Amino acid sequence: MSDGAGMTAVDVLIVGAGFAGIGMGIQLARRGRESFVIIEQAEDVGGTWRDNRYPGVSCDIPSHLYSFSFRPNPHWSRVFAEGREIHAYLRACVAEEGLEDHLRLNCALSEAQWSDDDARWLVRTTRGDFSAASLVIATGRLSEPKIPLIKNLDRFGGRWWHSARWNAKVSLVGKRVGLIGTGASAIQILPRLAAEASEVVVFQRSAPYVLPRGDREYSREEMERFAADPGTVTALRDELFAEAERGLGARQRRHPDIDLLRQRALDHLTASVPDPGLRARLTPDYEIGCKRILFSDDYYAALQRGHVRLEPTPLARIADGSGNVGASGSRTAIAAGGSSHELDVLVLATGFNSTRPSIAGHIRGRRSRLLGEEWSNGMAAHASTTVHGFPNMYVLDGPNAALGHNSAIYMIETQVGYVLSALDHLATSGADALDVTAEAVHSYMRDIDTMARDTVWVQGGCTSWYRDERTGRVTLLWPDSATSFRDRLATFTGVSYEHLHQRRHG
């Protein structure tokens, strides 16, 4: 990539306009010091909440906690907001914080290359080239649908789609539908699906732990109080945060915390599913918290409707009965356990490629090293944010920045604060760039491994999206409290960084 005419120069280029990119943009705009641009490959902002439009989509973190602390929303209609309401909140953030002039929609990153000569990032996109002093990767971990290996899926004679690419044009009324997966999306989809389809088969790879959700609408009086007194929103947020933090003890396998949490989930199952055979198939065979704990008041009820069947093994293949595809293809779905099901539609609620992001194949740091190569043994970063060999690059909501028990937005805000501190340090240091040392990254990752070692995510007897599929290391989660993450990132330490100078100097 060459630098030259036609390249737009900015101080900060942000990739992605979901919660992380918008949060970063708001804080840069409020400072008014840096020029910045947010590039977004889609035609609208919102990230996860733009893409996921399946029936029943909502957050499993309470609304007042799943929003920016610096942009509280007194108008949340429910304890757990539906997807469209969260999407509307993010769009309002963009409009009201003046981010629209900084936004480039339908603008995908093609390649980002660090230039030692310029001490800048040279970024090629589908809408022109940019030169940026700093690069912020805010593409998240729920943006690339994961399609499982289902033999002959391309020969399925009906329609199929991933839950994050919902096809609203196809009516499911009267259809025979296969729902693949029993994770967070699937348990929200099933009750709505069961209300329309004539038959539903739920293909379960492993049974999830499900806790009661307790969702409800806020009363008009509550919403009026939130709007009249911002302090009530802050107090509620603090209360919800503290309650979520108390859930860490169970994840650290402390007693009686984990025993009480497990029993609560099993009691919910027992109270909801009287049939012992079905209940046995819905009882997890691993420790609670090892996989994501789910929340629902109607999943078990939907599973017990007369036209809904639980298939306790994953979908393995689509039958190819005649030996050739034919015009219509086969509609026979065969489970790993051997049972076959005639289906018209397949819904793949199978999650995302979260630990090996494809954008890492498009970013080259010093000596043209690919980020994907740097992360060949799994994602790794210092302060969950900076990567050795990639100067002035900051990854939000990436390696070890998620939580298994509390709000992702709190973590994003913590990282945004860290990036602002790095920008301030750079401005006063006299250097042109900061490159985190390999030792700082290794030291941080050793601490992560130590913290994770005795947690349910490592010792819980399951495989999960929290861990890298090749190495088994916990690369997605911060395996401690949200407050400890904020404490760890509160101080930007320049000694962890090599201070680089533009080669052209002198």
N, C-alpha and C positions, 0 to 999 in steps of 0.2 A: 504494500500500500504506500503510495507516495503522498507527501504533503505538498501543498501548493494551492494554486488559485481554485476558487470554488468551494473551499473547505470552510465551514462555519466554526469559529473559535469560541469556546465557552470555558468557564472555570470548572464546572461540574456537569458531567453527562450521566443521567440516571436512566437505567434500562428497566422498564416495567412500571405500569401505573396501577398497581394494586395498593393494598394498605401500606406496604413498605415504601414504594416509590412516591406515593402521595404524601406520606408522613415526612419523608426526607425533603420533598419539594416545599411543603408548608414551612418547615423550619428554615430552609434557605431563603424563601421569600420573606419571611418575617425578619431575618437578619438584614436583608437588603444589601449585602456586601458582595456576594458572588453572583456571576451570571451563570445560569443553568438552563438545561433543557431536559425534558422527560420524553424518552422515545417509548412508544407502545405499539406492538405489532398488530393489535386488534383495532377495531374501529371505534372502541369506546373504552373508558377507564373501568376499573373495578376488579380486574384479575379474577380470582376464584369466584367472586360473587357476580361477575359478568358471565362467566362461562357456565357455571352450574345453575341450570334453570329447570332441573327435574322437579316433578311434582313433590311437594313436601319439603323442599330444600330450606334448611334453616341452620342457625348456629347452635352449637352445644355448649357455648360459653354465654352466660347472661349478657344481654344487650348492653347494659350500662358499663360492663367491664370490657366488652368487645368493641370498644370505640376509643378514640384518642382522648387522653386525659386533658389535652389542651383544646379539644373541640367536643365538649360534652353535648349530648343530645337529649333534652328533656322530653322529646316527643316519641321515644320508642313506644310502640303500641303493645308489645308483649315482653314477658320476662326473657324469652328466647326469640330474637327477631328472625323473621323469614328472610330468605335470600334477597328478595326484591327490595326490602326495606333497607338492608345493609348496603346494597348497590346504590340506592337513592342517597343514602348518607354520604357515600364516597363521592358521588357526583356533586353533591352540595358542597363538600369540602373543596373540591377543585374550583367550582364557580365562586364561592364566597372568599376563598383565600387568594384569588387572582392567579391561579395556575394555568388558565387556558392559553395565555400567550406563550407559556413555556412548553406547552404540550405538542408533541408531534404524533398524531395517530396514524394507523396503517403504516407504521415505520418500524420495520424489523431490523435487528442488528445482523449484519452479514459477517463482519469481522472486526475485531478490535486488536490493535497491535501497539505495544509499547515502543516508543522511540527514545533510545538513550540520548541521541543527538539533540532532540528537542525537549526531552524530559516531559513528554506529553503522550497522551493516548490518541492514536489516529484511528478513527472509528468509521467504518463504512456501513451505511444502512441502505434500505430500499428507497429512501427519500433523500439521498445526498450524503456527503461526507462531513465529519466533524473532527475537530481537534480539541481535546479536553485535558485540562491539567489533572483532573481527578475523575475516576470512573466508579460509579456506584451500581452494583448489580442487585436489582430488586425484583428478580423474576420469580422468587418464591419457590415453593416445593410442591405445589398442587396445580401445576400448569400443563403437565404432559401426561395425558391419559395412558394408563398401562393396559395393554391388550394382552391377555394371557395366551399361552400356547394351547389353542384348541384345534386339534387336527381337523382339516377340511372346513374351517370356519368360512372360507371364501366360497364354499359350495352350498352354504345354507340357503335354502330356497325361499325363506321369509326375509324379514327386515331385521337388522341388528344395529345397535349403536352403543357407545359408551355413555355412562350416566352424565358425564361432563359435556357431552355433545348431544343433548336431548333433541330428539326429532319430534317436535310438537305437531307436525303436519300429519303424522300417522295416528289415527284414532285407535285406541286400545280396547274400545268397547266391543265385547264379544270375542276378543282374540285370546288365543292360548299363548301365554307369555312365560318365558324362562327368565328368572332373575338370577344372575350369576354373582355370587358374593353375599356376605352377611356382615359387611362393615358399616361404617358410619352413614354412607349414602344409601345403602340397601335398606337399612331399617327405617329410614325416612320415606323411601320410595314405596315399600311394600304396602302399607295401609292404603295409599292412594291408588296403587296398581290394582289391589284386590277389589276396590270399589268399582272398577271398570271392566276388567278382564273376565272372561268366562272361566278361565282356568289359569292358575299360576303355579309354577314349579320353582322353588327356591333351592338353588344349588349351593350347598354349604361346604366350604373347605374345612373350616374349624368353627366351633360354636363360640359366639362372643359372650362376654359378661355384659349384662344390661342392667342398668339402674333406673329407677323411676325418674321421670323428667320433671314433673311438677310444673309444666308450662301453664301460663294463663295470660289473659289480657290484663293490662293495667287499667284500673278504673279511671273515669274522668277526673275524679277528685285527686287521685295520685298524680296524674299527668299535670293537672293544674298546679299542684304543690311543687312538682319538679320544675315547672316553668317559672313559678313565682319566686322560688328560693333555690338558687344554684347550689347552696350548701347541702341541701337534701340529696342531690345527685352525687356530690362528692362523698357524703357520708355513706350512701348506699354502695357506691363503687368500692370504698375502703372496706366495707363489711363483706362484700362479695369476694374481694381479693384475699382478705384474711381467711375466709372460709375455704377458698380454693387452696391456699398455701398449706392449710392443715392436712390436705390430702397427700402431701409429700411423704409423710411417715409410712403410709402403706406401701408406697413405691420403693421406699428404702427397706422394706420387709421388716419394719419394726412391729413388735407386738405390744398391745393388742390391736394396733391400728389396722394391720392387714387382715386380721381375723374378723374384725367387725365389718370391714368393707366387703370382704368375700361373702360373709353371711348375709349382708344386706342384699347383695345381688342374687344369691341363691334363694333367699326368702321371697324376693320379687318373682323369681322363676316359679317357685312352688305355689305361690298365691295365684299366679297367672295361668299356669298350665297344670290342670288336674290329672291329665293322662300320663301315667308313669313312663310309658314307652316313648312318647314324644318328649317328655321332660328329660329323659336320659340322653336323647339325641341332641338336646339343647343345652346340656351341661358341659361346660368347657373342660378340657383335659390338661390345662396349664394354670399357672397361678394368676390371680387377678392383677391387672395392670401391665402384664407382660405385653399384651397387645392393647390397643386403644380401648378404654372402657366406653361403652355406648350408653345413651340415655333415650328412653322411649317409654311412653305410657300405652302405646297401641300396637307395637310390633308383635308381641306374643298373641294378642287377640286376633290380629290379622292372619297369623300363621294357622290359627285354629278354625278359620272359616272353611266351610265344606268344600269349596272349589280351590283351596290352596294346599299344596303338598310340600313338605320338606324333604328334599333329597340330600342325605347326609354325606354325600361325596361330591367333589367338583365335576363340572362338565368337562369331559375328556375329548369328545369328538363328535362331528356330525357324520351320520352314516352316509355311505356312498353305495347304496344298495345295488344299483344296476351296473356299477363299474364305470359309468360315464356320467358327466355332470348333467347333461340335458338342459332344456330351457328353464325349467322351474327349479332344479336342484332338489336337495333332500331337506325335509323338515323334521327328520328324526334326530333328536339330540340324545347322545349316549353318555351316561355318567360314568365316572371312574369305577363305581361299584357295579356297573353292568346293566343297570336299568335303563330303558329307553323311553323317550317322551316325544310325542308329536306336538310341535310348537310352531306358532306363526311369527313370533317376535322374540328376539333375545335382547335383554338389557344387561350390559356388562358394567356392574357396579364394582369394578376391580381395582380402584385406586389409581395411583400415579407413580411415575418414575421419579421418586423423590431423592434418592441417595446418589444418583448418577445423572445430574442435569445435563441436557444436551448442549446448553449454551457454553459449557466448558470446552467444547470442541471448536469454538469460534473465537476464543480469547487467547492471544499470545503475549506473554510477558517478556522479560529480559532474555536475550539470546533466542528469541522466537519460540520459547518453550510454551507448549499448549497447556492451558489450565487442566484439561483432561488428563494429560500426562502427569502433571504435578499431583493430581488427585487419583492416580491409578490404583492406589491402595485405599481409596476412600477419601471423602472430603476432610480437609484439615485446615484450620486457620487459627491464628492468634487472636485472642479476645473474640472468638467466633466470627471475626470480621475481616482480618487481613491475612494475605497469603504471601509466603516468601517467593520472591522473584517476580512479583506483580505490583510494582510501586504505585502508590496513590490509587490503589484499587480497594474498594470496600464492598463486602458481600453482606447484604441484609437478609435475615431470615434464611440463612444457609447452614453451614456446618455448626452443629451443636448450639443452635439458637432457638430451637423449638422447645416446647414443654409438654409433658404428659399429664399435667394436672392444673394448669392455669392458663391465663390469656396470652396468646401470641402477640397481641398489640403492645402489652407491657414490655415484652422482649424487643420488639421493633423500636419502640421509643428509646429504650436503653441503648440500642446500637446506633440510632440516629444521633443521640447525644455524644457517643464515642466518636463518630465521624466528624461532628462539629468540633470536638476537642482536637482531633487530628489536623483539621484544616487550620485551626487557630495556632497549633504548635508549628505547623509548616510555615505559616505566615511570619512568625517571629524568629524562626530558626536560621534564616538566611539560606536554607537549602531549597532546591527546586522539587525534590521528591523524597518520599519516605518509603523504604523497603524494609518490611519486618524481617528480622534475622531468622535463619533456619532454627537456631537454638530456642528462640522465643516461641516459635510454633511448636517445636518438639516438647518443650517444657509444659506448655499449655495443654497439649494433647495427653501428656503423661498424667497431668492432674485430672483430666476428663476420664481417662481409663481407670484411675484410682477411685474417683467418685462413683463411677458406674459399676465397679466390680461386684459389689454385693447387692445391687439393686435388682428389682424384679425384672428389669429390661434385659439383664444378663443371666440372672439365675432363675427366671420364671418358667423355663421349659417350653419356649415357643420361638418361632421366627417372626419378626415383625418389620414394618417399614422404618422403625427407629434405628435399625442396625444395617450396616452395609452388607449386601447380599454375598459379597465375595470374601470379606475378611471377618465378618461377624462383629466388628467394632461398632459401638454406639456412636454414630456420626451425625445423627439428626437432632438428638435431644441434648439439652443441658440437664445433666442427671442430678440436679440439686434444686434448691428453692429459687423462685424468681427474684427474691430480694438479694440472694447471694450473687446472682448474675449481675444485678445492678451495682452491688458493692464492688465486684471484681472489675467492672468496666468504668467505674466512677472516675478513676484517675488515668489519664493518658500518660504513659511512661515512654518518653523519647528514647531512653536507653535500649529499648527493645527494637529500635529501628536504625538501619543504616541511613545516613543523610546523604542524598545524591545531589550532584550538581550537573547542570547542562554541559555536555561535552564541548559545545561551541565557545564556552567562556574562555577568554584568552586566546 
